[in-house]
Amino acid sequence: MFISVLDLFKIGVGPSSSHTLGPMVATNDFINRIQNQQLIDLNMKGAFIRCTLKGSLAFTGKGHSTDRAVALGLHGHLPASLTDKDIESIVKPIWKSDQISLNQDLSISFNPTKNIIFDKGPSLPEHPNGMVFDLIDRDNKILFSETYFSIGGGFINTLAEISQLQAPLKMEPSTSCKYPFDSADSMLQMAENEKISIAQMKFDNEIEQLTEKSLNEGMDKIWKSMQACIRKGLQEKGILPGGLGILRRAKGLYDDLNNNPQSANINDWLCAYAMAVNEENAAGNMVVTAPTNGAAGVIPAVLYYYITHEKGTIEQVREFLLTASAIGGLIKHRSSISGAEVGCQGEVGSAAAMAAAGLCAIRGGTPQQVENAAEIALEHHLGMTCDPVNGLVQVPCIERNGF
């Protein structure tokens, strides 16, 4: 199996990769399918779009801004295009509008308040994060319909795609890779046979799909975005949106550490960095899925600490990200990174495993030590369920990243 480091780490916006990024990508895809199938040539007068959210998306969608994501996606926005935008200023006119422009001459009806349905009945059997989009004519006849599943980390599948796969994944076949490992056992065996690191195997697999220049530029952009997110989170203060009255604490922790560095330990710094990221995520700002939004603080915090406090290099950043993505790809392939599907272990447990693997690698660990580090980090998150208060990615989501 192959899943790129540039796909596993996505630059987007908060608060949730499965409940915000995935639905935004899905709705954008639905509009594109309508246009590609030339449905706009039909008599569309009086037609409208309806989105029915199922399962976890229905129960926690309000707190995760799923309805906002759906509306943004239908109006042509994608997560990466919103990272430097004032999202609130974009959402306000969309919420007042009841039309979506398909082209210069044609618009169809969509009212976010009326046409987004939070269906709290039974979930779809394939996955707890289901969405059904319908294009409906003025006689209430469905002209076109598509079902999507947001499977974690901003990844989506249609009903046809998820039904054809043993696990709900879209990845390149193993034949496209020089080192087609699909388990920790096969990864370690290939590393032993070739006398090569996990990062080098991952690198060789990546450049089968894209150029070395594109790969390095992509990883460097991911790292710059992680740094920007941490630094912004360390400067912000105030109350997080959502109604729980959660006070931002990362800046206070960071200021205390800088004022009393002699009493600070590694865990103190890591906690401040991780919480800075997840407070930014909770505020709906720019964040990198690592491998999800809800667990986005762990990997940047560990890497930022190493580079800042231990004077790491850009080459080590790339080695860290390649190693971490190899472990993240295995977890996604053999299980899931979706909190709605497998709880906090699938999110923050995966992130901890990926961070442990990356850190072990850049400190000179062997492939066996890297795999063991990932395993130790993952197994101790057993039993952590995904049960955020009020459906907001704040309590206990921010703290769990620091822990």
N, C-alpha and C positions, 0 to 999 in steps of 0.2 A: 504494500500500500504506500501511497505518497500523499502527504499534505504539506504544502509549502509553509515555511517559516513566515512568509509574507501574508499568508492566509490565516494562520493561527494567531498572529499578532496583527490586529486590525486597528487602525486609527479611526476613532469615531467619537460619539458623544454619549453621556450617561442618560439615565441611570442604570440601564440593564441591557446586556448584549442579547439575551433571549427575548426580553419583553419590549425593548425599544429598537435596537438595531435590526434584529430579525424581521419584525413586522414592517419597519420602514423599507427594507430591501424587498420584502414580499409584495407590498402594495405597489412599489415602483415597477416590479416585474409584471404585476397584473396589468397595469396600464400599458406597458410595452407589448404584452401579448394581445391585448385588444387591438392595438395599432398594427402589429405584425400580421394578425389574421384578417385584416381589412374589415373588421366589424364596423368601423366607422363609416363604411359606405352604405350601411343599412339606414333605414329611417330611424334616426336616433332622437327625434323630437319627443320629449317627455321621458326619455330613458334616465335611469339613475343607477348608482353603484351602492351596494350594501355590503358591509363587512360584519361578519358574525365571529366574535371571539369566543373560543371554547376553552374549557379546563382552567389551567393556571392563569392564562391570559385574561379570562373573564373575571376570576376572583381577585387577582392582584394587579390587573391592568391599569386601573386608575392611579394607584400609587407608583407604578412603573412608567407612567406617561405613554402607555401603549396607544391610547386614542390619539394623542398628539402625533406619535410616530406614524400611525396609519394616515392621518390627514397630510402630514408632510410628504410621505412617500407618494401619495396619489397626486400631489401637486408637483412632483418631479424632483424632490429633494432626496439625497442620499447621505448617510452618516458622515462620510469623509468630507463632503462639501460644506458641512455645517460647523466644522471645528473652530473656525475663526469668526463665526457669525453670532449676532445677537438673536438667538433662537426665539426669544419671547416676541420680538418685533416682527418675526416672520409668521409666528403662529397666530397672533391676534387678528390680522386681516383674513387669514384662512378660516378662522372660526366664525367670522361674520359672513363669509361667502357661502353660497350654496351651488357653486358651479366649478367644474374642472374643465380646463381647456385641453382638448385633444389635439387640436391644430388651430391654425389661424381662423378657420371658418366654422369650427364645430366645438361646442361645449356640451357637457352632460351634467346632470344634477348630482350633487353630493353635499349633504348637510352633516357635518361631523356629529352634532348632537342627536340627530334623528336617525342617521344611517349607519352608525356604529353600534352594534348590538352586543352587550355583555351577557352572553348566554351561560348562566350558572347551572345548567342541567348537566347531564353526563358528558364526560370528555370524549373526544374522538379516540378510538381504540389504539391508534398507531402511536400517539405521543400526547402528553398532557398540554403541550403548547400548540393548539390547532387554530387555524383561521380559515373561514370560508368566505370567498369573495364572489359576488354575483353582479352581473350586468343585467338589469331588468328593464323591459320596455314599459310603455305607459299602460299596457293592459296586464301588467304584472307577470308577463311571461319572461322566463330566464333565457336571455340570449347567449350568455356565456358564463361559465362558472369555473373556478379553480380553488382547490384546497391546498393550503400550505401548512408546514410545520416548522416552528422555530426551535431548532434542536440544540441551541447553546452556542455561545461564542460568536453570535451574529450569522451563523450558518442557517440556511433554509433548505427544505425539500418540498416538492409537490407530492400529492397523494400517489401519483404514478411512480415517482422516484423512490419514495419511502417504502412502497409495497414491493419493489423489485429487489430490495437490499436486505441482507441479513442483519445489518446494523444501519441506522439511519444516517449514512454518510455519503458525501460526494467527494471522491478522491480519484486521483489518477491510478490506473492499474499498475501493479507491481512490475509489469514488463517494461514500464517506462523508466525504471530506476536501475542504476548500476548496482545498488545494494538494497534489494527489495525486502528488508526486514519487516515483519508484521507482528513481532512479539519480542519481549526482552531476551528470550532464549536465542532466537535467530539473530538478533542484533549483536549479542555478545559472541555468538559463534562466528559471525562474519568479521567482527573486530579482531578476534583471535586468529582466524585464518589469514587475514590480510595484514595483520600487525598494524592496525590503523585505529585512530580515535573515532568516537561516535560523531564528533563534530565534523571530522573530515569525511566520513561516510555521508552524513547529511548534506555537506557542501557538494560532494560529487553528485548526489541525487538531484540537488537543486539546479546545478548548471546543465543538467540534461533538459531542463524546462526553460531556462532563461540564461542570459549572459552573466558572467562573473561581475561585470560592472553594475548591471541592474540589480543583482542580488545584494551586493555590498551597499549600493545607494539606498536600497529598500530597507536594509537592516539599520543603516545609519539614520534614516528618517524616523524609524520606529524608536530608536534610542533617544534622538533629539526630542521627540514628542513625549516620551516618558519623563525626561529631565524637565521639560517645560511644565508638565502636569504637576510634578513634585514641587517645583519652585513656586508655582502659582498657589498651590495648596498651602504652602508654608507661609504665604504672605496674607492670605485671606482670613477674615474673622467675621463673626456675626452668626445669625441663625439660618440653618438649612431650610429650604422650602419643603412644604408638605404637611405642615400642621402639627408635627410632633414637638416642635420647639427645641430641636436638637442644636446645641451650640457647637460651632466649629472649635476643635481643640488642638489641632496640629500646630498652628502658629504658636500657641501658648507653650506647648511642650518643647517646640524647637527653640523658642526664646529662652526658656529655662535651661536647656542644655547648653546653649551658647554662653549664658551668663555663669554657669557652674560646670564647665567641661570636666573638671577634676572628679566630679561625682557621677558622671555619665558612664554608662556601659553600652556595649553594642546593641543590646535589646532596646534600650531607650531611644537610640538614634533610629533603629529600624522601625520602631513603633510610630515615631513621628513622621517618617517618610511614607510609610504605608497608609497611615490615616490621612495624610495630606492628599494622596491620590484618591482615596475612597470618599473623602469629603467633596472633592471636585466632581467625582462621579455622581454622588447624591444630589449635587447642585445642577446636574445636567450639562456639565461642561466637557471639554475635550478630555478623552482618556483613551488608553490603548487596551484592547481586550487582551488579557494575559492569564489564562486563556479566555476569561469572561470578564465582563464589567464588574460583577459582584466580587470578584477575586483579583481585581486589577492592581491592587497595591503591593502584593507580595513580591512579585518578580522585580518590578522597578525599584522597590525599597532595598532589596538585597544587592542588586547590581549597582545602584546609586551609592550605597555605602562602600562597596568594594572600590569603585572608581574614585570616589571622593576622599575616602579615609585611607585607602591602601594604595592609591596612585596607580590604578589599573590603566590599561591602554585600550584604544579602539579595537585592536586585534582581539583582545580578550573579551570585549563586548560582543563581537561577532561570534566568537567561540561559545560564549555563554548562551546567546540566543539560538544558535544552531543546536547545541546540546539540549537546551530546554525544550525546543520545538520537537526534537526527536522523541523525547519522553511524552510530551503533550500529545503528539500524534498517536503514539501507542495507546494512551489512555482513551483518547477519543475513538480510536478504531476498535478497541476491545471492550469498551464500556461506554462512558458518556461524560461530558463536561457540563451537562445541563442540570442546574440546581433543581428545576421543577421535576426532573426525571430521577435523579439519584442523590439529591440533597447537597448539603454543603461540602461533603467529601469530594463530589464531582467538580466543584468549583475551587474552593480554597485548598482542598486537599491536593488537587491536581496542580494548582499554582505552587504550593509548597514543594511538591515533588519535582516540578520543573526547575524551581529556583535552587533546590538542593543539588540537583544534577549539574546545573550550569556552574554553580559555585565550586563544586568538587572538581569539575573539569578544568577550570581556569586556575585552580590551585595545584594542578598536576596530577589529579586522580586518574587511575587506570579505568578502562571501560567497566570493569567489574565493580570498582569502588563507586563510580558514577551511578550505575544501576542500583547498587545497594543504598546509596544516599537517597535516591528517589523513592525507593521502596520504604525505607524507614520514615521519611517525611510523610508519605501518603497514608501509611497504615494507622497512624495515630490520630487521624481525623475520622475514624469510624464512628458512626452514631450521630454525627452532626447533621441535623435535618435542616431543610430550607423553610423557615417559618418567619419571615420578616414582619415586624409589627406594622399594621395598617397597610401592608403591601409595599412599604417603602424600603429602598435599599439603604437603610440607615441603622436600624437596630435589629439584630446584633451585627449587621454586615460590615460596618466600619471597624468595629472593635475586633472582629474575627480576623481581619487582615493583619492588624497589629499583633494579635496573639500568635 
